[in-house]
Each structure stands twice: as C-alpha cells, then as structure tokens.
C-alpha cells in the first residue's frame, strides 16, 4: 500500500473512532445527569467490585472544596509528571469534550482508549443497571447515573494505562461522591464556601462535614486556610481517623501572613507579565520566585496546595526546585480567567458562586488595567445569583444577561430582574442568544461615551457551560 493510501486508511480509522467515541458519550449522557442523583457511593462500589477494584491499582490524591479544585488538580498533575511519574487526572465538568475529564500523561484520553475502556466495562455496567432497576439494592431504583459511569470509566482507564498515581477531583461534596471509593493517601481540601446547598447543607459546617468525608485513616490532609467553623470540622475528621493535618496559615485583611506561625504559606506574590511570581512555604521546603502563568491571589494559594499535596505524597520530602519551576511554568487552567481574544480583550471565567466571583474580580483588578469592562453573564438557576451579581457590580460598567445551552440555565426574565435590582435598569441588557450577547458586549466595551476603546474589555462568566460555549464561539478547542 502506498504512503498516501496508508494515510487515508489511518484517517478513516481515526474518524471512525471519533464517531464511535461520540456515540458512547451520547449513550452515557442519556442517563440521570450529574446534578440530579442519589447521594450514595454504594452503586459505584458495586461497579468497581465486579470490575476487580481498578481504583486500587494505583496510588491517589483526592481533592475536594468549593472553588479551585480543577486548577489545583492540574498543578498537582504537572508536578507529578515533572517528577517522572505517569499520572491520571479526573476532573469535572469539561469545557469542550467529555474526554477532557479523564486525562492521562497530561492529555485527554484518546478516542481509542475511550472506546476500548467502554467496551471493556459496558457489560459490567449493564449488570449493575439490571440489579438497580429490579431491586434497588444499591441505592434508589434506576440505572447508574452519568457521573457514576464516568467515574467507573476513569478508574478502568487509569488501571489499564497503567498510571502510577491518579489525581481525583470530587464531582460534588465528598463523603458520598462516586470518587470516594478510592483509599487516597493524600486528601486536599480547597477553600470551602456556600454552594450546592440543596445537596450539601445550608451552613459551612454542614458542607465541610460532607466534604471532609474523603479523609481516610492514616492519610495526610492538606487544607487551605478556612473559616473557623470549616477548620474545626476538618480537624475533627482528621483526628477521628488518625490522619495527619497540614494547614495553610490564615492571612489578614491585607493578604499578609504571620511568617512565624507554622504551616503552609504564600510568603510573597508579585504580579508579572502573563501571571505572577510567588514564594511558597510547603511542608518540606520553601520555594522562592516561582513563576505561575495564572492570574489572581487564589491561583497562588492553589499552587501552594499543589506543592504541599505532592510533598505529602512523597512523605513530606522537599521537591527539587527545578521540578517546581518547570511544572508551574507550563501549567494551564482553561476557562479560569482565560484570555481568549485580544482587541478587544475578551476573558472567560468559570466563576459560578459568590466566592468564585469575588476571586475573579480581585484578580481582574490586580492583573488587568481596564477602564471599562462589560460582562456577559449566564448562570444556573440553582445558584446564589444575587450574591454573584453583587460581587460583580463594582467591576462591570454594564452587564449583558443571557444563557447557555444548559437546561439548568436560569430563565432569562428572572435573571434580568435580579440584574436590574443590583445594577439598575440602564446598565442591564438582555439578549437571548449567546453569540449576539457577546457581540453586543464587545460593542458596548469599545464604544463608550468618549468613543475610545483603549482599556476596554469583556468578561464572560457565571457557569462553566457558558465559559465553554464562549470559548467555542471564539475558536478555542
């Protein structure tokens, strides 16, 4: 066969795999969605039992918290790979392709591996589906949910690769999350705030109790600085299971730390072109003048958690400085205050709760010199929408409210009413279609009262789905 013929055949095979991968995704997608589920891990426990416990084939680092999990997971992944380990990473939700959620060697799982994994486990999934629909023995009746199946696929893919270590982000909460069938030796707790109250509870202590359920006997817990009631819950959980607890030193109102206090700390942070330079005190060492190509104080604290998590994974040992530098220099976090277009500047951010919006605004004020910033805003109906809008009001000159393709998106009329209550009638624009909303926001940013577009920009935020769809509109894969 000629080279051209071989290339053509290979392209046909690749196209066939991509088509089959999409079919599998849609097959899984018809199941109960990840925002509507039975809070139990018994169903996934049954799946992994009949699969031969693939989640025990590798070591694991488990992450929970309200904001910052995905960015921190990506940083941990980068550090581990720089140390020469083969890493699997499971995060959610995705931006462009569901295969982003299951990453191996820093890249989304290939179409070939995705298809092969499904073919390997689908019969076992069918067995559990049958058990559930006939007896309800392992939880509420009905088939396994979308997220439960995806979790099983991640474990199977990681075991098959095989990976040395998996970095696992909880889907929601912790105690009864599908990922919690692992016995992780390091549990990372990112900042805990109010979110998903329907499932997790209406107080910080209730939410922290669910999230701290990922802490296993003998593990090391690496926690960011938390509100006092959250910190108390995490400490109690660690003590009850004999886990070691390492915590970040809290900062004062100016963001300064008391360097004489023991614990993890961001010792210094300076804004730099394309990101920031940080000095981090971990478990085993202090790492000075490390460039992190991400914006905002929250990303510096995510970097601190990542360093400490990997140190804990290595038994508390210091990491080589060149490893930390190289890992962080190449780290990315798509959809997190991400620049997706210049002239005018257009940013996307996945902020979907008040704490996330507050962090985004602080990062915007620090890293970008906008004279005029216009927001494109769409949000899920079960969020604290007014709380998010209050955080954004001082940063945005005007706001264009719209919605994404998600069926969970808040009704546009209701969202517009809330926006007008916070911003006032004259600063709120309502546009049904996202592409038209983005176009209007660009016009509003560039054509201010003086007719000058210098220092103007647009930010789209409110949900991961909205951020993903704006990225797609602007050609970001």
N, C-alpha and C positions, 0 to 999 in steps of 0.2 A: 504493500500500500504506500502511495506517495505521502510525503510530509503534509501536503495540503489536505489529502484525504484523511490522514490521521487527525489533523487539527479539527477538521469538520466533524469527524465522529466524536472527538472529545467534547466539542462544543455542544453537540446534540445530547451527549450523555449528561453534561453539566446542566443543560436546560431541562432535561427530564428530571434530574434530581431536584432542581429548584422547584419545578412544578409539583413534584411529589411532596416536598417539604411544605409547600403552601397548603396542599390538601390536608396534610396531617395537622397543621396549625388550625385550620378551619374545623377539622374534626374535633379537636380538643376544645376549641372556642365555643362550640355549641353547648358545652357543659355549664353548670352553675358558675357564674362569674366570680372573680376573686373578691368582690365587695359584698357578696351575698352567700354566706357559708355557715356551716355548723362548727362552732368553736370546739374542736376536738382534734387530737392527733392520732386517735386510735385507728382511724381509717387509713392514714398513711403508714402507721405502724404495721398494719396488716399487709399492705402492699410490699413494704421493704422486707417483711418476714418471708413472704413467698418468693421474693426476688433473691433471697440469700443474703440479706443485710448488706447491700452495697455501700451504705453510709459508714460502715465500719472498715472499709478497705483503705481509708486514707485518714490522715490527721485533719483536724478542722479548727478554724477560728470562726466564731459565731458573733454576729453583730445585731444589736437592737438599738432603740432610741426613736426619737420623733423626727429629727432632721439631721442630715449629714451622713446617713448610713452608706449610701451608694458612693459618695466621694471618698469616704474613709475606706470602704472596701476596695476601691480601685487603687488607692495608695498602698494598702497592705499588699495587694496583689503585686504591684510594681516592686515593692521592697523584696518580697519573697522570690520573685523571678530574678531579680538582680543578684540574689544570693545563690542562684543556680538551681532552685527548686522548680519542679513542674507544678503549676497552680491551676486549680479550677475555681471559677468565681460564679456565684449565683446571686443575682440582684433582681430587683423589680421596682417599678414597671419598666418596660422598654420604650425606646424613642422611635426607632424605625422598623426594626424586625424583632420578632419574639426570640430569635436565636441569640440576640444580644444578652439575654438573661443568663444563658449558660455559656460562659467563656472558658476557654482552655488555652493556656500559653498566651493570655492577654488578648485573644481574638474570639469573636463569636463562634460558637460551634459551627462546623461546616455543614452544608446541606447533606453531604454524605453521612456524616456522623449522626446528625439529627434523624435522618431516615432510618439508619441502622439501629439507633437506640430505640426508636418507636417500634420497629419490627421485633426487637428483642423482648420488649416488655408489654406489648399491647395485649397478648393473650392473658398475661397475669392481671393487667388492668381489668380485662373483661371478667375474670374470675371474681375479683372484688366487687365490681359493679353488680354482678349477679347476686352475690351474697348480701349486698346492701339493699338491693331492690326487693329481695324476697324476705329478709329477716330484720334488717336494720340493726344487726348485732353490733356493728362497729360505729354507731352513730345514727343520726337521723336518716330516714329512708332516702333513696335516690342514689344516683351514680356518684363517683368521685368528682370533685369539682375541678375546674380548670387549673387552679393553683396546686391542688394536690397532685394531679397528674404531672404537671410541670416539675414539681419538686422530685417526684419519683424518677422522671427522665434525667434530671440533673445528677442525682446520685448514681444512676446507672451509667451515664456518660462519663462521670469522673472515675468510677471504678474501672470502666473499660479502657480509659485513655492509656495507662492509669496516671492519676495525678499523685503527687506527694502530699499535697495539702489542699483543702478546699476552704475558700473564704465565702461564708454564707450569710446573706442578709435576710433577716426575717421578713415575711410578707406583711404581717401585722402582729403587733404585740410581742409574744414570746412564748409564754407557758404552753399554750395550745396551738401555736403556729406549726404548720406542716414541717418546717425545717427542724423542729426541736426534737426529732427522733435521733439526731446526732448526739454524740457524747463529746462535745468540744472541750479542749483543754484550755482555751482562752475565750472568755466572753467579753465583748466590747459593748459598753453602754454609752451611746452618744447622747447629747442633751435631750432630756425628756420634757415635753410640753403637752398642752391640751390638744388632742386631735383624735379622730376616730372614737369619739366618746360613746357612740351607740354600742360599741363592742368592748371598749377597754375600761370604761368608767368615767365618772364626771369630776373626779378630783385627781390631782397629781399623784397622790399616794396610791389610789386605786390603779391608775395607769402604770405606775412604777412597779406595783406588785405583779401585774401580768408580765411586764417586760423582763423583770428580774428572774422569771421562770426559766430563762435559758442558762442560768448559772448552775453548773453541775458540781458534784462533790469533787474536791481536790483541784478544781480549776483555778486559774488566775482571772480575776475580774479587773478590767481596765476601764475606768469610768471618767468621763469628762466632769468638770465642775457642775454640780447640780443644785437646784433649790434644796433647802434643808430637809423638807419632807421627803423628797425623792432620795436624797443621800442616805437618810435614815433607813428607808426601805431596802436599798441596795446593800447597805452594811449589814442589816439584819439577815438578809438572804445569804450573803456570803458567810456570815458566822454560823448560820444554821446548817450549812452543808460542808463546812470546813474548807471554804475557798479563800485564797489569798486575795486581798483587795488593794488595788493601787489606784489612787485618785488624783485628779488634777487639782492644783492649788487654785482656789477661787480668786477672781480679780476684783478690784474695787471699781467704782463708777468710771474711773478714767482708763480702765483696762490694765492697770498695773498689778503686779503680783508681789507678794512679800517673799523675796528670794530666800529668806532664812527658814521659811516653812518647808517641811519635807513634802515631797510629792512631785508629780508631773507639772511642767510649767512651760508656757511660751514666754521665754525670757526677754525676747526682743523681736520687733517686727518693723520692717521698713518697706514702704511702697516702692516697687521697681517697675520698669517698663515690662508690660506683659505679665505682671504678677507681683510677687513680694519676696523679700529676703527675711528669713526667720532664724532665730536661735531657739532650740528646743532642749529642755531638760527631761530626759527619759528615765527609764529605770536603771540602766547601766552606764549611761554617759550623757554628756551634754554635746549637742551637735550645733555648731555655730555657723552662721552665714550660709544657710541653705536656701537656694532659690526654689520657690514653688510657683509654677506658672498659672496660678489661680488667684482670683481676687477675693478680698474680704477677710476680716479677722476670723470668721468662722472656719475658713479653709486652713488657716494656720493652726487652729485648735484641732481640726480633723487630722492634719499632718502629725500633730503631737500624739493623738490617739493611735494612729497607724504605727508610728515608731515604737511606742510602748507595747502595742499588741505583738509586734514581731519580736521585740526583746523578750517579752513574756513567753512567746512560743519557743524561743531559744533558751529558756531557763533563766532569763534575767540578764543575759550577756549583752555587752555593748555591741552595736553594729559597726562595721568598718565605715569610716566617714565617706570614703569614695562610693560605697554602695548607696548610702543615703542620698548623696548628691546626684548620682546618676539616675536613681529611681525617681526622685522627685522632679528632676529636670524634664523628664519625658511624660509625666503624668497628665492626664486629661480628665475632664468631667463634663461630658456633653450635656447641654441643657441646664447647666448651673452657671448663671451669669456668663453665658457664652456669646461671644461676638460672632454674629452670623452674616453681617454685611457692613461695609463701610459706605459712607457718602450716600445717604446719611447713615450714621451709626445705628444698627439695629441689634439689640441684645435679646436673648431669651433666658428665662429663668423658671425653674420648676416649682417655685415657692407656692404652696397651697394651704398654708395656715399662717396665723399672725406671726409666730416666731420666725418662720421662713421669710415672710415679707419684711420683717424688721431687719433680719440679717442682710437681705438683698439691698435694702435702702442704705444701710450703713456702708456696704461695700461700694455702692454707686457713688455715694458722697465722697468716699475716700479715693477711689481709683479713676473716676471719670469727671471731667470738668464740664458738665452740661449746664448751659444757660437755660435750656428749655428741653424738657423731657416729656414725651407723651406716652401714655400707657395703652396697651391693648390687653384687655382683661376678660377672661372667661374662667369660670370656676364650677366645681361640682356642687350640687345642691345640698349636700350633707355637711358642708364646711362652715366655719365661722366666718361668713362672708363679710359681715360688717366689721369684724375685727381686722381682717386683711385690708379692707378699704381704708380704715383709719390709719393703719401703718403706712399706706401708700400715699395718702392725701398730701402730705407735706412735700413729697418728692416729685409729684407729677403736675405739670401745668394743666393738662387736660387728660381725660380718660375716654377711650372708646370701648364700650362694653359689647361683647359678642359671645359666641360659644363655640366649642369644639364639636367634633362629630360624636362624642360620647353621649350615650343615652342618659348618663347621670348629670349632664350639664344642667345648671340652674336655668329655669325659664327666663327668657330674656327680659320680659316685662318686669318680673320680680327683681332681677339683678339691676335693671335700670333704676327702679325705685330706690333701692338701697344705695346705689351710687350717687343719685341726686341728693339723698339725705346727707351724705358725707361730703360730697364735692360741690354741691349746688347745681342748679339746672344748667347754668351757662357753661360749665366745664365738662359736661357729660354728653357723649354722643352714642347713639345706639345703632348698631349695624348687624344685620342678620348673618351675613356671610363673612367668614374669617378672612378670606383674601381681600374683600372690599374694606373690611375693618383695618387691615394692615395698610392698605393703600391710603385710606383716609388719615391714619395716624402719621404716615410719612408726610403727607401734605400739611397737616397741622404743625408738625415739628419744623418743617422747612419754611413755612410761610407764616411766621409770627408777625406781630404788629409792626415791627420795623422792616419786615421783608428780608431778614437776614437769617440764613440757615447755619451760620458758624456756631458751634457749641450746641447744636440741637441733636436730638436722638429719640429713638423709640425703644421701649422695652415691652415685650410680650410675656405675660406671666399669669398665674392663677391655677394652673394644673400642669402635670407632666404631659397630658394629652395635647393641650394647647401648645405647649413649647415644642412638642414633636411635630405638630402639624405646621407651625410657622417655619420650623427648620426645613420641612419638606417643601413648602412653598418657595423657599429661597435656595433650594437645591442642595441642602445638606443631607447626606446619607447617614 
